[in-house]
Amino acid sequence: MARANRPEDTVEVAKLPPRKKKGGVSVKVGKLPKIMTAAMRRSASPLTGSTTTGSGGNFYSPELSTDFLELPQSKDEQRAYYRHFYDYDPFVGQALDQHEELPLSKLRLQKPLTKNKEMGKKAMRFCEKWADRVDLLSRLMSIVHEFTLIGEVWVYCEDTSPDMPDDVRCKLYREITSDGDLVEKLEEYDDADEREVNWLKKNYKGWSAVRCLPPEQIHQESFGFTDSRLIELVPDAKTRSLIERADQGDVQSQRIVETISPEIVEAIRESRSIPLNTDPDAGSFVHYIARKKSDYEENGKSILQRCLHMLVFRDKVRQALTSIASRHMTPYRLVYAEDMNEDQTEELREQVDMALMDPDYSIITNFQVNWEEIGADQRLPDWSWVWEFTDRQMYAGLGVTESLLSGESSYSGDRINLEVINTRYMLMRLMLQNLVEKQFFTPMCKRMGFVEEDEDGDMIVITPRLSFTRLALRDNSDTFDQLYNLYTKGSLSIDTIYDVLNLDPDTEHEKLAGEVLTIKDSTFNEALRGALSAAGNSVAEQSNLVEKLCEILGLEFKPPEEEGGGRF
């Protein structure tokens, strides 16, 4: 940059000593002076004037460091890393399995809160049958697995139910106009809604499949000022090959292609992407769930993303130790004795070689010979500190504790850590409840007609509620004692006690109602004792049982006297 000369840029240079002329030639005399030069160098330009250049300091960028550039950069490479470490690293695999299994220990559907009890029971039965048919628990475990491992999941709900014919709600009329044209008209039945519900009961079974789409085949675009997304499915080569074989007449391929949606098959044949619907009320749809904190982020983040540095470092250490151990599989032998000349050394070498070839060979000497075996344990470096350091980093990155992975601890020692993990799992459950109730149950129940009007005049959909059993991350004995004390004081429902014991409250209530006044009733023995006691008193008062007992015992029986001294 051109700039004017400043006073601080001026450098004073010592003056040269005077020159003496000798023979017409100038000769320097005296010692050459020391010349001090500045750190800045000036270069003159006829257009820009003088410019100044300088040497700047080193700039550090974590994204340009060597270890960062070794990490995967594209999304596909990152997903491949995540799957690799989940499959082969016991630390990562165990931690992710616990994040997947503990929040989904047990699912339970609760009856919907509705004024129409009969319709609530119908909605409950419909959703229970659907959950059993699609195996809802395994579907949710797959969703949580993808959500934790990859950081985002595309849940695709497929609806293969047939479309309702027009003649279900309407009656077809044909008329001939004055011009002689045949005109068809549809007139809605008076009981059209009832006819539609009856048809749906017979033909509509809910979402036919719930699956996680492979992220490598998804093309997604999001926009800043709307929640709507453009999601397209890019067919893979395997599916394209399947359709090509079916078109060529392969029977097995044709059988599989018949189970695929015709729209998807047509799009693959035309070599174009398949746009996916995101509205659950419009049929088959895809729902996007991302593990991220900011709305403007394009993609979700895996739980392993912050652990990649440690995972790669641990893998490098493992490879180094494996290479060293491979080179030192055979132990070294150090055989020596004192004050041996060259010939004696060679003779001892031959004796040692003979002993190694023949296990029964004996070496006999009249002097001391030392034989030492140097194994791999003495040649490998002590890198235990590496595993201890990286283990602590992995615990923090994966959000688990050592006791949670190994189970070798008590509740009291990790109370705070378990409370934090329990809170995170509760948030995970809330996300799954929102997914199941709003994305799975609500569209199905709305289509089945399970709706009612609330106090404000709005139409609401009657859907069952998804609930979970209590997480077993706390001390059961202390928790149960506290809950039982609240129950005895009348401050807690018995249903909460059932949840602690992993029991279904509705099932237990039905069983208790069926056991009333039976031998299974807890108060049956007390009632039987009371009835027998009352019956015994009646027998003693209205019979001669007391006289018979007196005869047996040899006692004289005296009837009680009536009031007033009279006696019958």
N, C-alpha and C positions, 0 to 999 in steps of 0.2 A: 504494500500500500504506500502510495506516495505521501510524504509528509514533509513539513519544513524541518530544518535542522534545529535541534533543541540544545540548550547549553549542556545538559547532562550527557548528550551523545558525543561531545567533543572529548577527544583523548589527547593529552599532552605527550609529545614525543621529545625525548632528549635531543638536544642539538648535536650534530656531528662535529667532531674536531676539525680544525682548519686543515686544508690540504696544502701540501708543499709541491711546487712544480719542480720537476727534475728532468731536464732534457726535453722540455715541452710537454711532459706527461705528468698529470696530477697523481700524487702518491699520498695515501692516507698515513697519518702518523698517530702514534698513541694507541691506546686500547679502545676497541670498538665499544660504544655505549650499549647498555641494555635497552631494548625497545619494548614497551608494553602495548599490547593490542587489546582492543575491546572485544566483548563477546558478540556484539552485533557487527555485521558486515554490511557495508553500503554499496549499492550499485546505482550508478547514474543512468538515467534514460533521457533521451532528448525530448520525449513527450510527457512522461509522468514525473520527471524530476528524480530525486533520490528516493530509493526504497530501502527498507530495512528488513532483513530476515534473521530469524533466531531459531535456536534448537529448543523445542518444547519438551515437557516432561512426559513420562509414560502414562497412558490412559488405560484404566482397567475396566473391562466390560465382562460381566459374568456370562453373557450370551456368546462371547467370542473366545472363551477359554477352551482349552483343549478337551477337558473332560466333558464340557457341555456339548461340544460339537460331536463327541462320540455317541451321544444319546440319539434316539430316533427322532426325526424331525417331522415326518408326515404322520397323519392320523392312522393310516393303515399300519405303518411300522410300529407306532406306539401300541396299537391294539395287539399286534403280534407279540410284542414284549410282554404285555400284561398277561396274555394267555400262556406264554411260555413260563413265566415265573409262577403263575397259579398252578400249573401242572407239575412243575419240577422243584419248586422251593417249598419245603415243608412249613416254613414260617408263614409265608404268604398264603398258602393253601389252607392251613388251619385257621388263620385269622379271618379270611374271607368266608369260610364255611360257617364260622360262628356268627358273623354278621348276617349271614343268610338264614341260618336255622333258628337262632334264639328268638328273633322277633316273631317268627311264624311257628312257635311251639305247638299251638293248637288253635284252629279257627272255630268260630261258632256264629250261627245266624240267630239273631234275636227278632222277636215279633215286632212289626212296625207299630209306631204310635199312631193310632187312628181311631176315629169314632165308630167306623163301620168294622166291627170285629170280624164279621164273616168274610168281608173282602180282604182284611188283613191276613186271615188264615189262608185264603186262596193265594195271595201274593207270596206268603211264606212257603207254601208247598211248591209253587212254581219255581221259585229261586233255589230251593233245596234240591229239586230234581235236576235243575240246570247245573248247579255246582257239582253234583255227583257225576253228571254226564261228562263234563269237560275236565274233571279233576282239578278243581279250583286251587287246592293247596299246592300241587306241583306247578301249576301255572304261575302262581304268585312267587314261588321259590325261584323259578327261572327269571322272573322280572327283577326280583331283588338281586339275583346273581349278576345279571347284566348291568343293573344300575350301579352296583358297587364296583365291579371289575372294570367295565368300560366307561362308566360315568354317565351314560345315556342309554335309553332303551326306547324302541319304537314298538308299541304293543298294537298288534293288528287283530281286530275282531271281525271275523268273517260271518256273514249272514247268507246262508244258502236256502233259506225258506222260500217257498214259491210265492209269487205275487197273488194277491187276492183278486179273484175274478170280479168283473163288474156286476154280474148277476147276483152276487151275494147281497149287496145293499140295494140294488135297483132292479126293476123289472123292465124287460125290453118290449117295446111296442113297435109295430110296423103299420104304417099308414100309407095309403095311396092318395096323393094329392090330385087336385082337379086336372093338373097337367099330365097325370099318369105316371108320376115319379114315385118310387118307393122310398119312404122316409122312415128311419129308425129313431125312436125316442126312448130315453131312459127315465123311468119314474121311480123315485125312492120309496121303499117300503115304509110302512108306519113303524115297524119294529126293526128298522135297519141296524141300529146299534146292537140290539140283541143278536141278530143274525151274524153280524160281524164278529162279535165275541165268541159265538159258538163255532164259527169257522176257524178263528184263531186258536181256540182250544184244541181243535183237531189237527191243525196243520202247522201252527207256529210253535217252535221249541226253543226259541232264543238264539243266541250266537252259537253257530255250529262249531266254531273253533276260536281259541285265543292263543296266539303264538307271538314270539319275539322275532322280529325281522332282523336279518344279518345287517349290521351297520355298514359293511363294505358295499352293499347294494343300494344304499339310500342316498339320494341327492336332495338336500334340503336348503331352502332359502328363507331367511327371516327378515323382517323389516322393522325399522325403528319405532314407528308410531302405531303399531297394531300388533295384536297377538296372533293374527292369522299367519300361517306358514304355507309355503309351497313344498310339498313332499312328493317325490317321485321314486319309484322303485325301478332300478336298473337290473334287468334279467341277467342271470349268470349263465355261463357257458354250458353248465350241466343241464339246466332247464331247456335251453335252446336246442341242445342235442337230443333231449327227450322228445320234444315236439317234432323235430326233423325225422326221427325214427318212426314216430307215430304216423306222420304224413306218408312215409314210405311203406306203411303197411305192417309194422311190427305190432303184434297183438298185445303183448305185455305193455308196451309203451302207450298204445291206445287206451288200455284200461286205466292207466295212471292219469293220462291227460284228461279223461272224462271227469275226473274228480277235481280238476282245476277250473276256476272260473272262466267262462268263455271270453270275457273281456280281456283277461290276462293272456290267454292263448292267442287271441287275435293281435294284441299289441306285440307279443314276442315274434309272431310271424311277420309283422311289418317292421321289425327291428327298431322299435321306438320305446321310450321309457313309459312306465305305467303311472299316471297320476293317481294319487291316493286321496280318498275322501277323509276329511277330518271331522265331519259332523256325524255324531252317533245316531241322530234321528233320521238320517238319509240312507241307512243301510250299512254295508261293510265300511269300516273306518279304521284309521290308525290314530293312536294317541301317543304323543311324545312326552317323555319324562326325562329331565336332565338333572344331574347332580351339580348344581352351580349356585352361586350366591347373587349374581348380577343378571339382570334381564338383557343387557346389551351383549352379553357373551354369546358367541355363535354356537359353541358346543359345551357339553358337560365335561366334568373333570373326574377322572378315575381316582379312587383312593390310593392307587399305586403311583400316581404321577409325582407326588412329592417324595416318593421313596426310590425313584429310579436311580439317583446318584448312588445311594447306599447299595441297591441291588446289583448294579454293575460293578461297584467296588468289591462287594463280597464275592461276586462271581470271578473277578480277576484274581483275588486272593486264593480262591478255591482252585483255579486252574494252575496258579503258581505252585501251590502245595502239592497238587496232583503230579505236576511235572517233576518236582524234586523227589517225591516219593517213588515215581517210576524209575528215576535214575539210580535210586538207592534201594532197590528191592533186595538185592543180594548184599549181605553184610560184608564189611571189610575185615580182614584178619591181620593182626599185627603180631608177628612172632619175632622175638629178639632174645639175645643172651649177651652177656658182657665178655669183652676181651676175646672175640672170635676174629680169626683172620679170614681172608677171602675164601679159601678152600673149605674151612669149617662152615662158613655161611652157606656155600653151595650145597654141602652135604646136608645141612639142616633143612634147606629148601626142598631137597629131594625127599627127605623123610616126611616133611609136612605134606607134600604132594601125594606121597604113597598113602598117608593116613587119610587124606580126603577121598582118595579113590577106593580104599578098602576100609570100611568102618571097624573091622576087627584088627587092623594093623596097629601095633604099639610102637611108640617112640621111647627109647631107653637111652638116657644120657647120664654122665657122671658130673654134670654141671646144671645149674638152674636155667631153665628155658621158660620164658614168659609168653603166654598165648592169650591175646585179647581179641574179642569179637566186637566190632564197632557197628551197631545196628542203625536203622533209619531214625530211631528216636533220638539218637545222639547227633544226627546230622541235620535234622529239620529245625528251622528257626522257631522260636517260641512266639507265636502270633496270637496267643490267647487274648491279649489286650484288644486285638482287632475285633474279635467276635463279641467281646463285652461292650465295646464302644458302639459297634453297628447294631447290636441287639437293642440297646437303649434307644437308638435312633429309629429303629423299626417299630418298637413299641409305641413311640410317640406318633409316628407317621400312620400306623394302622389303627390307632385308637384302641389298643388292647393292653392288657397287663400280662405279666408272666404267669401269674397264678390263674388267670382266666384261660390261658392256653393249656397249661399243664394240670390245673385242678389241685395243685399241691399247696393249698393255703387255707386260711380260715376267713370267715366273713368279716370279723372284726379288724383284721389286718389291712384289708382293702376296701373299707367301707366307703371312703370318698370316691375312689376310682369306680367302684361298682355303681354308685349313685349317678355319676356322670354317664357311664355307659347305659344305665337304665333309662335316663332321660333321652339319650339319643335314639334308643330303640323305640321309645314311646312316640317320638317324632316320626320315625319310620312307619310305625303303625298308623298314625294319622294320615300319612300319605297314601298308604294302601287302602284305608277305609274310604278316602275320597275317591280313589280309583274304582273300587269295586261298587260302591253305592251310586256314584254319579255317572260313571262311564259304562258300567256293566248292567246294574240292576235297573236304573231309572229308565233307559230307553226300552228295555224289554217290558217292564211293568206298564209303561205308558202305552205301548202297542197292544198289550193285553186288556187295556181299559181299567186298570187298577188306579183310579183317580177319584178324588173327592174335593169338595169345596170347603175351604177353611173359614175362619171367622171373618176374614176381610173380603170374602167373595172371590179369592183367587183359587184356581184349580191346582192342587198339589198331587204329586204321584205318590202312591203308597208303596214303599219299598222296605224290605227287611234291613236290619242294621247288622253290620259286620262287627264282631267283637273278638277279643283274644283272651286267653287265659293269662293269669298273672305271671310275670317274668320271675323265674327262680334265681334271682341274683342277690337276694337278701337272706338273712338268717330266718328260716321258716319258723323256728320255735318262738323267737322274740316277736316276730310279726303276728303270728297266730295268737299269742297271749294278749297283745294289744287289741287286736280286732275282737277277740272273745270278750274282753272286758267292756268294750264299747257295746257289744251285742247284749250282754247281760244288763247294761244300764238303759237299754232301749234306744241307743243312739246310732245303731248300725243295723242294716238289713241282713237277714240270714243268707241272702243271695251272695253277699260279699264273702262270707265264710265259705260258701260253696266254690267260689272262684279261687280262693286260696288253695283249696283242696283239689282243684282241677275237676270239679263236678258241675254238670249242667243243672242250673236251678230249676228250669221247667221240667226236666226229666225227674228230678228228685221230688218235686211237688206232686207230680202225677203218681209216682210210686207210693208216696206217703198217703195220698188220698185213697189208693187202692188197698192199702194195708190197714185202714181203720177198722177196728172191731174184728181183726183176724189175729191169728197166732203170731204174725209178724209185727203186730202193734207193740210199741215199747211199753204201753200201759196195760197190755192185755192181762198180765199176771196179777197186777194190782186189782183190776176189775173183777177177775175171777176169784181172788181171795175175798173181796168184799161181798160178792154174790154168795159164795159159800158160807160166809159168816152170817149173812142175813138169813139164808135158808136154814142154817143150824139153829138159830134162835126161834124161827117159826116151828121147826120140828119139835124143839124142846117144849114150847108153850102149848102146842096143839096135839100132843101125843103123850103116851106114858113112858117116854124114853127115860125120864129121870127115875121112875120107879124100877124099871128094869136094871138100870145101872146100880141102884141101891141093893137090889137082890143079889146081883153078881158080886158086889163088894161086901155083902153081909151087913148092910146098914139099914136102919129103920127110916123109912120115908115118912115125913110129916108134911102133909099139904099145907101151903100157906093159908093163914086165916084172913078172911075178908074183913074189911073195915066195919066196925060196930060190933065185933065179937061174934057175928054169925058165921055159920059154916054150912056149906052144902053137903 
